[in-house]
Amino acid sequence: GSLVFGIAFFYFQTYAYYKKVNIKNEILVQSKKIKVTKYRGINSDISKLKLRGCFQVDPSYFNEFKTSNNASPLSAPFWFDCFDYKEIQSNIDKGFLKAYLAEENEAPGIDRYVAISKIGFGYEWRQFNEKYME
């Protein structure tokens, strides 16, 4: 009984609530549409926090935006291998990736962030904001 439950629980936590999003050719950053290529993403109808995305982009599109110090990527399921949140956070901390607030309060208490490398690798995710934490 508990083995079946464990397998079902594992499945629902890591696969069932996610849907793949691979047909995306632009992202919205501070109300500007920015063209992206090779987008690989996951999302969920049940939780706004499940969004993760990996893509390529011309980094010069981000020259006009201010960077953010609040970016903190959340983990992704192991099978979504392009999004290693520890590596992304480390690269933000080292300055290899620049993080930007893409949309504040995209959902109540949740902001969407993007992080972009100098050569155009990009990531997006949602995280709780300060207002949620109060």
WOTA-V889995 format. One record per run of one state. SS is the DSSP state (helix for helix, strand for strand, loop for the rest). FROM is the first residue (numbers start at 1). TO is the last residue. If there is no record, write none. Layout:
ss->{SS | SS}
from->{FROM | FROM}
to->{TO | TO}
//
This chain:
ss->{loop | helix | loop | strand | loop | strand | loop | strand | loop | strand | loop | helix | loop | strand | loop | helix | loop | helix | loop | strand | loop | strand | loop | strand | loop | helix | loop}
from->{1 | 2 | 17 | 19 | 22 | 26 | 30 | 32 | 36 | 37 | 44 | 48 | 51 | 52 | 57 | 59 | 63 | 85 | 95 | 97 | 108 | 110 | 118 | 121 | 129 | 130 | 134}
to->{1 | 16 | 18 | 21 | 25 | 29 | 31 | 35 | 36 | 43 | 47 | 50 | 51 | 56 | 58 | 62 | 84 | 94 | 96 | 107 | 109 | 117 | 120 | 128 | 129 | 133 | 134}
//
